Amino acid sequence: MKTLIILAHPNLEVSRVNQRWKEELILYPNDITIHEIYKEYPDWNIDVPREQRLLEAYDHVIFQFPLYWYSYPPLLKKWFDDVFTYGWAYGSKGDKLNGKKLGLAMSIGDKKQNYTPEGSVSFTVDEVIAPFKASAAHVGAIALPYHSVFGSSFQASNEEINESAREYITYILKYQQ
């Protein structure tokens, strides 16, 4: 089973984490396909039939992005709104995502300890990504555990980022089964 990575970073060239993750993903062309939506749709005019065909071709899809204000980057949100249509993803005859494995790979700028009920964010990452889990359930997909690296803004060392890239590949290959 091959994995589709929907890479959604509005400024990938300056991202230490997402750029490094992409470099690692490229090393696995037989297992992983990378689809960069900010590169594909700089005008934000999403080719919905094309995206739907792409999703239909894969049973394992990972959405890779930086966590922005406790949510997705704006083009990824639009992508979900446009692509997950009634009659295709859900509703009457809408079952094209049923049984597919969907996961998240997120770079998180803040420290891990802040994503606790006692931390400055006051919510866990699992609570923050609840809309993704609800969407996956709504379309009959399987929401996988997420992969992340914390401190991506400045705190994470190059060694930590490199380790997270290796762990990302392990995460992908684990759920390809």
CORHU-V657329 format. One record per helix or strand of 2 or more residues. SS is the DSSP state (alpha for helix, beta for strand). FROM is the first residue (numbers start at 0). TO is the last residue. If there is no record, write none. Layout:
ss:from:to
SS:FROM:TO
SS:FROM:TO
//
This chain:
ss:from:to
beta:2:7
alpha:11:13
alpha:15:25
beta:31:35
alpha:36:39
alpha:47:55
beta:59:65
alpha:73:82
beta:100:107
alpha:111:113
alpha:124:127
alpha:129:137
beta:141:142
beta:146:149
alpha:157:174
//
